[in-house]
Amino acid sequence: MVMVRCGSASALVAGTRGGERCVYPQRRSVAAGRCTAAVLLVAAVLGGGLFGGVFLAPAHAQTTNFPAPPNGTLSRSQGIDFVTIGQPGNSPWSGNGTLGDRAIGRGRVDYEYRIGRFEVTTAQWVEFMNAAYDRPANDQIPFMQLPGTWGAGGAAPTVPGGRRWSVPAGNEMRPVGNISWRMAAIYCNWLHNDKSLTRDAFLTGAYNVSTFGYTGPNGDQFTDQAARSPGAKYFIPTWDEWLKATHFDPNRLGTNQPGWWTYANMRETVTPIGLPPPFGTGEANAGSGSAGIPLGSYVNVMSPWGLYDTAGGMSEWTESIFFSSTLDNTRLWDGSAYDSTTQADWIATRGGDFPSFALGNYGFRIAAAIPSPSVGVAFMFIGGIAARRRRVTPSRGHNQP
């Protein structure tokens, strides 16, 4: 079965493509944005959603000290919580006998890297949007779009012609949709350049924005830089990096006996949906139709490396490209979203779309390089100085499909 998406609703189309069990978004004309596949709407994700509308954030979503990850170590930089993914040279996914499994042989990563414990949050995205939009009208950053799925509200700009947003209390951890691949790449550039407000800080660093465009007879072949630049500090994870962080477990078969989980959240079956405790017994909001459940609300449900909301939240962009001789090349995304079935969390189920498309269920989880030892030494040195002061003055190579 192939799942396609149109707007914020999921839709099902019977059949397969090339024998592959794969999630594909609704195909659209770049010029007109018209849907080109016949669809059957899934009524369960329409209207108020399965959970009866917008979910009010519980206090623990922002205040809980989250459990330590089962594997990996935590670090924090640029206001983002990261988990280090170890086990370089891990064995790839070898399959479980399912026909059309395109994930076989994938998921091996030969180096350590870091990945966000959460998808990009409303608080993080507001900071980025304010930096990109609260500037003179003649200095706007290209390829940006306003999200409709997040927890922010309008605020007074600080410069003429600018735009600005703020986050109401309790909405800090709301997931963010309507993020195109290109917007995610620009966010990586901004972090790579230490959140500088200069124009170049948004346009270069991890990805060269000058390469973004379309070509070909139908104007539907994107020209965007294929992979991150050497030395990128923050980047969109490849599909292999994403698979390893969400499905590979260094202790799957016992202590120091690695293996793979077929579905998200260390499961061999789909993740049960429903409200999180204490309001319900669900383990994900996938298919609920409600994007209002804060990230991290399912406190005890995580990937083998401690990642939250790998099922539910938003479907997450990867850096990898789906190359096809019969279909348009697309950027891959993976994982179920608040308005899609948890069947999308099967390890080989994936989707793709044009890098400029920003549907309401498109988000991402940022990845990062391991800081060099010199950076760690510098932080230790600065931390030691701060500690002494407190005592005196009291007062967080890429494979392609």
VEXLUMFI-202986 format. One line per 10 residues: number of its first residue (from 1); for each residue x, y, z of N, C-alpha, C. Coordinates in steps of 0.05 Angstrom, whole numbers. Last residue first. Example, Ala and Ser with C-alpha at 12.3 -4.5 7.8 and 13.67 -1.06 7.14 Angstrom:
// residues 2
2 = 257/-45/142/273/-21/143/258/1/157 | 264/-114/156/246/-90/156/264/-66/156 .
This chain:
// residues 401
401 = 399/136/-25/382/114/-34/386/109/-64 | 467/148/-6/442/158/-18/426/134/-26 | 512/159/48/500/141/29/474/153/19 | 563/206/57/536/199/60/526/180/39 | 609/218/106/606/210/77/580/198/74 | 436/490/571/430/449/551/456/444/514 | 507/684/881/484/695/866/466/671/853 | 565/694/908/541/677/905/521/691/886 | 628/700/891/605/717/891/580/701/887 | 662/655/899/670/681/910/646/699/912 .
391 = 638/613/875/646/609/903/653/636/915 | 631/633/824/607/628/841/615/625/870 | 683/633/806/670/658/811/646/655/828 | 692/579/800/708/593/820/695/620/826 | 656/568/759/652/556/785/667/570/807 | 677/597/717/651/605/728/646/593/755 | 725/569/709/726/597/717/699/606/730 | 704/520/693/719/521/718/721/550/728 | 679/533/645/662/524/668/677/526/694 | 723/546/615/704/568/621/687/560/645 .
381 = 745/495/613/761/517/624/742/539/633 | 705/466/588/713/458/615/728/481/628 | 704/492/539/681/493/556/688/486/585 | 756/478/520/749/507/525/725/509/543 | 751/423/515/770/434/535/763/463/541 | 713/422/474/706/411/500/725/422/521 | 743/444/432/719/458/441/711/448/469 | 783/406/427/791/433/435/767/449/445 | 756/361/407/766/361/435/773/389/445 | 698/383/369/726/376/371/735/377/400 .
371 = 632/355/374/651/378/378/680/368/380 | 604/318/323/616/316/350/635/339/353 | 552/351/286/578/338/288/586/336/318 | 481/339/287/505/356/291/530/339/293 | 412/347/266/436/331/273/460/349/275 | 343/360/280/370/368/271/391/349/281 | 286/338/253/302/335/277/331/340/269 | 227/369/225/253/355/224/266/355/251 | 165/368/189/183/380/208/210/367/205 | 104/369/159/132/366/153/148/382/174 .
361 = 49/376/161/61/354/178/90/349/171 | 35/416/126/31/421/155/43/399/172 | 87/422/76/61/414/86/60/417/116 | 124/451/38/123/454/67/95/448/78 | 171/443/-15/144/438/-4/144/439/26 | 221/446/-34/208/472/-29/180/468/-16 | 239/395/-45/251/410/-22/237/436/-16 | 187/348/-57/204/369/-67/215/386/-44 | 190/286/-20/176/309/-31/197/328/-42 | 177/220/7/194/240/-6/177/263/-17 .
351 = 181/168/57/167/185/38/186/204/25 | 180/100/81/192/127/79/176/143/59 | 189/40/113/169/59/102/181/87/103 | 223/6/139/228/11/110/208/30/98 | 203/4/192/231/13/187/235/20/157 | 141/33/206/156/9/198/182/18/186 | 113/79/212/137/76/229/151/49/224 | 67/80/184/90/95/172/115/91/188 | 31/59/217/43/41/198/67/54/184 | 8/101/243/34/91/254/45/68/237 .
341 = -19/149/197/-19/123/210/8/115/221 | -20/220/211/-16/197/193/-15/172/210 | -20/267/239/-44/262/223/-39/238/204 | 27/271/267/3/272/282/-22/265/266 | 67/222/230/61/249/240/35/248/255 | 122/174/225/94/182/224/91/210/236 | 183/174/186/168/175/211/140/184/208 | 219/213/138/212/188/151/197/194/176 | 236/237/72/228/242/100/220/215/112 | 281/253/18/267/234/35/259/246/62 .
331 = 270/294/-38/284/291/-12/267/272/5 | 266/265/-104/255/279/-81/274/276/-57 | 258/262/-174/275/259/-151/264/276/-128 | 197/237/-203/214/259/-196/233/252/-173 | 202/171/-233/189/191/-216/207/214/-212 | 236/140/-264/208/143/-273/192/164/-257 | 284/136/-241/284/140/-270/256/145/-280 | 302/168/-180/284/151/-195/286/157/-224 | 327/177/-115/332/179/-143/314/159/-158 | 317/211/-59/306/188/-72/309/192/-102 .
321 = 368/234/-17/353/239/-41/343/212/-52 | 378/256/51/381/237/29/361/243/7 | 368/286/96/384/298/75/384/281/49 | 299/283/118/327/274/118/342/288/95 | 245/308/157/262/309/133/289/295/139 | 194/273/190/220/287/193/236/285/167 | 128/286/211/146/271/194/171/287/190 | 116/306/279/117/312/251/134/290/236 | 83/268/326/96/294/322/93/302/293 | 95/198/312/79/221/319/94/247/316 .
311 = 154/168/332/127/163/322/110/186/331 | 193/197/356/199/186/330/175/174/316 | 187/221/406/168/227/384/178/219/357 | 255/225/429/226/226/433/211/232/407 | 311/183/437/298/203/422/268/202/427 | 343/144/462/330/165/479/317/187/463 | 362/104/432/381/124/439/368/147/455 | 317/72/421/339/60/437/360/81/446 | 264/123/432/280/105/415/303/92/432 | 210/122/481/233/134/466/246/113/449 .
301 = 170/137/533/169/124/506/191/138/489 | 161/165/579/175/139/581/176/124/555 | 133/211/564/159/213/577/175/187/577 | 103/239/520/103/210/526/131/204/539 | 117/291/513/95/286/531/94/256/539 | 155/306/476/164/296/501/142/289/521 | 119/360/449/140/340/446/149/331/473 | 49/369/465/77/378/465/96/354/461 | -4/367/421/9/352/442/39/359/443 | -27/391/377/-24/407/401/-10/392/424 .
291 = -42/367/331/-14/375/333/-8/390/359 | -86/316/321/-80/338/338/-50/343/340 | -95/270/293/-106/294/281/-100/319/298 | -75/221/307/-94/234/325/-108/257/312 | -34/198/280/-61/192/271/-82/205/288 | 8/198/336/6/193/308/-23/185/301 | 21/206/388/-3/220/378/-7/216/348 | 38/150/430/44/168/408/18/182/400 | 19/119/470/48/121/468/57/139/445 | -37/123/517/-24/122/491/6/125/492 .
281 = -69/126/560/-48/105/561/-34/102/533 | -84/190/590/-90/166/575/-68/147/577 | -69/229/625/-95/233/611/-103/208/595 | -20/233/649/-40/217/663/-68/219/649 | 0/195/590/-7/196/619/-4/224/629 | -24/220/526/-3/210/544/-13/210/573 | -76/193/483/-65/214/500/-44/203/519 | -57/149/428/-75/159/450/-62/181/465 | -33/89/397/-38/118/397/-57/125/420 | 20/42/401/-8/49/408/-11/79/409 .
271 = 63/29/346/60/43/372/31/49/377 | 64/-36/315/59/-7/315/55/4/343 | 116/-81/337/90/-75/326/86/-45/327 | 164/-82/361/161/-99/338/133/-97/326 | 197/-24/388/174/-41/385/177/-58/360 | 226/24/401/234/-3/411/211/-22/411 | 204/68/373/201/66/402/206/38/412 | 182/40/309/193/61/326/189/53/355 | 196/-29/287/180/-4/289/193/16/308 | 238/-65/289/223/-62/264/207/-37/264 .
261 = 303/-55/315/274/-56/320/259/-51/294 | 364/-92/312/346/-72/302/317/-77/311 | 424/-100/353/403/-109/334/385/-86/327 | 480/-123/394/464/-103/379/443/-116/361 | 497/-137/454/488/-153/431/469/-136/414 | 509/-112/502/529/-112/481/523/-131/457 | 459/-150/532/481/-131/537/503/-135/515 | 410/-166/482/423/-170/507/446/-150/509 | 392/-150/434/390/-178/440/403/-186/466 | 401/-93/436/375/-104/427/371/-133/436 .
251 = 440/-57/448/434/-79/467/408/-93/461 | 441/-18/410/467/-32/416/463/-56/435 | 393/-13/361/396/-15/390/422/-30/396 | 362/27/311/385/9/319/389/10/349 | 321/64/303/315/36/302/337/18/312 | 338/118/306/310/111/313/305/81/316 | 390/123/290/382/136/315/354/127/324 | 390/95/241/406/85/264/396/97/290 | 356/128/210/349/100/216/364/90/240 | 387/176/208/360/176/220/352/147/228 .
241 = 432/158/180/435/169/207/409/169/222 | 407/143/132/422/124/148/425/133/177 | 387/192/114/368/170/121/382/149/138 | 423/245/147/418/228/124/397/206/133 | 398/304/182/410/277/182/404/262/156 | 420/368/168/397/351/167/408/322/165 | 467/399/214/458/390/188/433/373/191 | 523/434/240/495/426/244/484/419/216 | 574/440/220/571/434/249/543/424/255 | 610/420/164/584/430/174/581/421/203 .
231 = 655/399/140/659/416/164/633/427/175 | 630/399/74/650/389/93/654/409/116 | 559/410/68/587/418/62/606/405/82 | 510/359/55/521/381/71/551/386/64 | 487/345/-12/495/337/15/509/360/29 | 468/373/-58/459/346/-51/464/338/-22 | 440/436/-68/464/421/-59/455/394/-48 | 386/436/-114/397/441/-88/421/424/-82 | 357/432/-160/386/435/-163/400/439/-136 | 302/390/-179/315/409/-161/345/409/-164 .
221 = 260/388/-230/284/375/-222/300/395/-205 | 216/413/-253/212/398/-229/236/382/-220 | 209/438/-303/215/454/-280/212/440/-254 | 204/406/-346/179/412/-332/184/429/-307 | 257/402/-364/235/410/-383/210/419/-369 | 301/431/-313/289/410/-328/266/419/-345 | 301/459/-246/309/460/-275/294/437/-288 | 301/500/-187/290/478/-203/299/482/-232 | 341/514/-128/325/521/-151/314/496/-164 | 397/530/-92/369/522/-90/353/532/-114 .
211 = 448/549/-90/443/526/-108/413/519/-109 | 450/588/-52/450/597/-80/446/574/-100 | 456/562/-4/428/569/-13/428/578/-42 | 494/511/14/496/536/-2/469/542/-15 | 497/488/80/486/485/53/488/512/39 | 527/503/125/523/474/120/513/469/91 | 544/558/99/553/544/123/550/515/118 | 498/610/77/520/592/73/528/579/100 | 453/639/91/456/630/64/479/611/58 | 453/660/142/431/643/134/435/629/107 .
201 = 499/691/143/496/669/163/473/651/157 | 492/731/107/507/708/98/504/685/118 | 465/770/138/451/755/117/465/730/109 | 475/767/209/483/776/183/470/759/161 | 464/747/258/442/760/244/450/771/217 | 486/683/281/492/710/272/468/721/257 | 484/632/303/461/649/304/467/678/298 | 532/605/289/528/615/316/506/636/319 | 532/582/239/545/609/242/538/622/269 | 502/537/247/530/534/241/545/560/245 .
191 = 452/561/253/465/549/276/495/546/271 | 445/577/199/443/596/220/457/586/246 | 446/527/172/466/548/167/468/568/190 | 400/503/193/426/492/198/449/512/193 | 362/537/170/364/536/199/392/524/207 | 368/522/117/375/550/125/379/552/155 | 348/470/120/376/475/112/386/502/121 | 295/480/132/311/465/151/341/469/145 | 280/506/85/280/521/110/297/507/131 | 285/463/50/302/486/46/303/503/72 .
181 = 245/429/65/272/420/68/291/444/67 | 196/468/103/206/455/78/235/446/84 | 149/462/152/178/467/148/186/453/122 | 98/453/172/102/472/150/131/480/146 | 105/447/244/102/437/217/105/459/197 | 131/435/307/129/454/286/126/440/259 | 105/419/373/120/413/349/114/434/327 | 113/454/435/96/446/413/112/440/388 | 143/473/477/150/447/466/131/437/445 | 120/522/491/148/521/483/155/495/468 .
171 = 70/532/510/72/524/482/101/520/473 | 72/552/561/60/525/558/63/515/529 | 63/619/545/72/600/565/57/573/561 | 70/635/476/54/635/501/64/614/520 | 123/663/443/112/637/450/96/640/476 | 122/710/387/129/702/415/114/676/421 | 149/741/328/130/723/342/140/719/370 | 151/790/274/162/777/298/140/761/312 | 177/826/218/156/810/230/168/795/254 | 193/891/190/199/865/200/174/851/211 .
161 = 183/943/176/181/923/155/186/895/164 | 226/970/225/205/975/205/206/954/183 | 241/925/280/250/942/258/227/947/238 | 216/894/316/234/914/327/245/932/305 | 145/876/317/172/875/306/190/897/318 | 103/848/366/112/872/353/140/870/342 | 77/782/349/89/802/368/98/826/352 | 34/725/342/47/749/332/56/767/355 | 51/660/371/32/681/364/47/706/356 | 63/588/367/71/616/370/48/635/362 .
151 = 62/533/359/49/544/382/55/573/387 | 43/507/294/63/511/315/48/524/338 | 28/508/232/26/487/253/49/492/273 | 40/545/196/13/546/207/9/527/230 | 99/584/185/86/559/193/57/564/203 | 117/620/128/106/622/155/93/595/162 | 179/609/95/150/609/95/141/609/124 | 237/626/56/224/623/81/194/624/78 | 266/637/11/257/610/14/243/605/41 | 311/690/35/295/676/15/287/648/24 .
141 = 302/740/84/316/715/77/299/700/57 | 300/811/72/287/786/79/303/762/69 | 316/862/64/337/844/74/324/817/82 | 278/899/54/296/893/32/318/874/40 | 252/903/104/238/890/82/257/883/59 | 296/891/160/285/908/140/273/892/116 | 274/840/206/295/854/193/282/871/171 | 251/790/228/251/816/241/275/832/231 | 261/741/200/240/759/191/240/787/204 | 303/713/223/301/714/194/281/735/184 .
131 = 296/718/278/322/726/266/319/730/236 | 245/697/282/249/725/289/276/735/277 | 256/644/268/239/660/251/242/690/257 | 290/628/311/300/628/284/283/646/266 | 254/632/354/280/647/355/291/649/326 | 215/596/337/209/625/339/234/641/340 | 241/548/340/234/558/314/227/588/315 | 247/540/395/271/542/379/264/555/352 | 192/539/411/211/558/423/235/562/405 | 173/494/381/163/521/376/182/542/387 .
121 = 228/450/364/206/459/380/197/487/372 | 249/396/324/251/425/328/225/434/342 | 245/335/361/242/350/337/245/380/344 | 294/317/411/267/325/403/268/335/375 | 346/306/411/329/287/426/300/293/419 | 384/311/351/366/323/371/349/302/385 | 447/277/349/421/283/337/402/293/359 | 515/269/331/495/277/350/469/282/335 | 560/215/315/547/240/309/527/246/331 | 614/173/296/596/183/316/584/209/307 .
111 = 614/132/236/625/153/253/605/160/275 | 589/99/199/616/93/207/630/113/225 | 527/70/200/541/95/200/568/90/213 | 475/34/169/502/33/179/514/61/178 | 426/40/144/428/46/172/455/43/185 | 414/-14/97/416/14/104/419/16/135 | 404/-66/83/431/-56/77/435/-27/85 | 337/-53/73/358/-74/76/384/-62/67 | 298/-17/61/317/-10/82/339/-30/86 | 263/-36/24/284/-20/14/304/-10/36 .
101 = 229/-92/18/242/-78/40/266/-62/30 | 198/-125/-14/200/-97/-20/212/-80/1 | 175/-171/36/181/-165/8/181/-134/4 | 205/-188/97/184/-173/84/192/-165/55 | 248/-211/123/233/-227/104/210/-213/90 | 272/-172/152/258/-193/167/241/-211/149 | 337/-138/146/310/-147/138/298/-168/156 | 383/-118/164/385/-141/145/358/-151/137 | 412/-55/175/387/-71/176/389/-93/155 | 484/-60/188/460/-48/176/435/-66/181 .
91 = 524/-57/246/513/-73/225/488/-59/214 | 566/2/257/546/-18/265/536/-34/241 | 606/40/253/609/15/238/589/-6/246 | 603/64/320/611/68/292/614/41/278 | 572/71/371/574/45/356/581/50/326 | 531/129/382/557/116/380/556/90/363 | 503/190/382/498/163/371/525/150/366 | 487/234/433/509/223/416/503/195/408 | 433/277/432/443/251/441/465/243/422 | 419/345/451/429/325/432/435/299/447 .
81 = 378/400/458/387/376/471/394/355/450 | 394/467/443/383/442/434/395/418/449 | 420/515/450/393/512/462/379/486/454 | 470/507/429/452/525/414/423/522/424 | 475/444/461/488/466/447/467/481/431 | 485/391/504/467/413/497/484/435/484 | 482/319/510/496/344/509/477/366/501 | 482/251/533/468/277/527/487/300/527 | 500/189/502/504/210/522/490/236/513 | 476/121/492/485/148/484/488/167/507 .
71 = 415/89/514/442/88/503/450/116/495 | 369/106/541/379/78/545/408/75/535 | 375/172/569/372/154/546/382/126/552 | 344/189/631/368/186/615/363/168/591 | 280/223/632/297/200/638/322/200/620 | 274/294/640/269/270/625/289/248/633 | 247/330/687/274/321/681/271/294/667 | 192/370/667/202/344/674/232/342/668 | 173/418/646/188/419/671/200/392/679 | 143/415/600/165/434/600/183/431/625 .
61 = 106/375/611/119/375/585/143/394/584 | 82/383/659/106/366/659/120/366/632 | 36/412/649/60/426/659/85/410/656 | 6/395/586/10/391/615/35/404/624 | -26/432/537/-1/423/547/-1/419/577 | -86/409/510/-73/429/526/-48/418/539 | -99/392/444/-92/382/470/-77/404/486 | -153/404/401/-126/413/411/-122/404/439 | -196/346/388/-186/374/385/-159/379/397 | -204/291/403/-224/312/409/-212/340/408 .
51 = -171/253/386/-169/260/414/-187/284/421 | -178/247/332/-186/225/349/-186/233/378 | -202/309/305/-182/289/310/-192/268/330 | -239/346/289/-226/351/314/-205/331/321 | -228/336/220/-244/349/241/-228/353/266 | -191/275/205/-204/300/199/-219/312/223 | -173/225/213/-154/246/219/-166/274/212 | -213/189/199/-205/191/227/-187/214/233 | -221/188/145/-238/205/161/-228/209/189 | -177/192/95/-181/177/120/-196/195/140 .
41 = -196/195/28/-189/209/52/-195/191/76 | -165/170/-26/-187/163/-8/-181/175/19 | -147/199/-89/-142/192/-61/-168/184/-48 | -108/202/-148/-134/199/-136/-130/189/-108 | -57/251/-158/-65/224/-153/-93/222/-141 | -43/304/-163/-45/288/-188/-52/259/-183 | -57/370/-141/-55/342/-135/-59/326/-160 | -21/428/-161/-46/412/-162/-39/383/-155 | 16/469/-163/12/456/-137/-13/439/-137 | 32/497/-208/5/502/-198/-1/489/-172 .
31 = 88/486/-213/76/512/-221/50/517/-208 | 95/434/-196/111/456/-183/98/483/-189 | 41/392/-182/55/408/-202/70/430/-188 | 50/338/-136/38/363/-144/54/376/-166 | 32/278/-103/48/291/-124/34/317/-133 | 30/268/-34/14/274/-58/32/288/-78 | 86/227/-14/67/249/-11/51/252/-36 | 91/158/0/97/180/-18/77/202/-12 | 119/104/33/101/127/36/110/149/17 | 123/37/9/135/63/14/114/84/17 .
21 = 144/-20/-12/124/-11/7/135/16/18 | 157/-33/-80/166/-21/-55/143/-13/-37 | 146/-50/-130/148/-70/-109/155/-59/-83 | 140/-3/-160/165/-18/-163/168/-39/-141 | 93/14/-115/109/26/-137/136/11/-138 | 28/-13/-103/56/-9/-97/69/5/-120 | -40/-5/-77/-20/-12/-97/8/-8/-86 | -88/47/-61/-80/18/-62/-58/14/-83 | -76/103/-24/-80/93/-51/-71/65/-52 | -100/145/27/-90/119/19/-96/113/-10 .
11 = -80/205/61/-98/191/43/-84/165/34 | -83/254/112/-71/232/100/-91/219/81 | -85/326/112/-98/300/115/-82/279/101 | -62/374/101/-57/364/127/-71/337/132 | -45/364/33/-50/383/54/-44/370/81 | -42/298/22/-52/322/9/-60/342/30 | -2/241/13/-12/262/30/-21/286/13 | -6/170/8/0/196/-3/-12/217/14 | 19/105/15/4/127/28/13/153/14 | 10/44/-15/24/70/-17/7/91/-3 .
1 = 17/-24/0/0/0/0/17/25/0 .
